[in-house]
């Protein structure tokens, strides 16, 4: 009996030990399974959150980009039957045609989509009226230069106090961005830029050296409304002389490339600044207009006499060449609904 008792006790204790080991193994296995499930769920949740957050981040960055782009507070676009060619009446100068101008952050302009694109993207070497060809703007619908529209818009109150003259001279960067955004929204305008090899003129320093003088202090001009603007630009004006068709070219606070862009407007091809001259310049020169020019307005200003005057009076030479030029390509545009 004693041996039996001992045997029973051993068996009993072994059973308890073996039972505990089995329970512990089951618990450990279940805990391990649960931990794996928890880890798996955590990874799955993290993946779901990453997938959910990805579009949200992209949308937020797009919204932030849109918010950072200057935009008109309100704007209306209506068809117009006016036949002005970009020189419409402004609130500063007066004149015929429909009112166009900038008055207390209120912007009004009448023209074609072609003209709006030139203004919005700062393309100064093409004629806003659509006359002649524009080598650095291509594509677009057939009505691009024909159908006219009137834009009336309100700029934000914190916008720079631009003048209409600055707008015409391409000196209104924030307004140009607002106009770009409006063309995209209302005309569904889509464009891209590409480089092309085009016939061009190169403006270089003549053999006797440049005669240009650096600009001094910028002169301020008083406007009829009491405001003042910097006296910058290129102006052609007739000269009182016994000679016929003489013109005076006056340049105020302009870079060589800005002067070149003015010439390009009438020459019908890009003019590249290859003088290496930096800064702004003032100079005046006189020459005879071209009597054999075509019927396009301003073409009489860029005849052979201009090339000669540039060499003799400014020390610059215009050479025929080819060059890589950035071209704005219109991929798509639609007529806006009236509002």
Secondary structure, DSSP 8 states (H G I E B T S, - for coil): -HHHHHHHHHHHHHHHHHHHHHHHHHHHHHHHHHHHHHHHHHHHHHHHHHHHHHHHHHHHHHHHHHHHS---SEEEEEEE-----S--B-TTT--SSSB-EEETTEEEEEEEHHHHHHHHTT--SS-TT--S--TTEEE--GGGGT-EEEEEEE--TTS----HHHHHTT--HHHHHHHHHHHHHHS--EEEEEEEEEEEEEEEE-TT----EE--S--EEE-TTS-EEE--EEEEEE--SSSTTEEEEEEEEE-HHHHHHHHHHHHTSEEEE-S---S-EEEEEEEE--TT--SSTTGGGGSHHHHHHIIIII-EEEEEEEEEEEEEEEEE-------
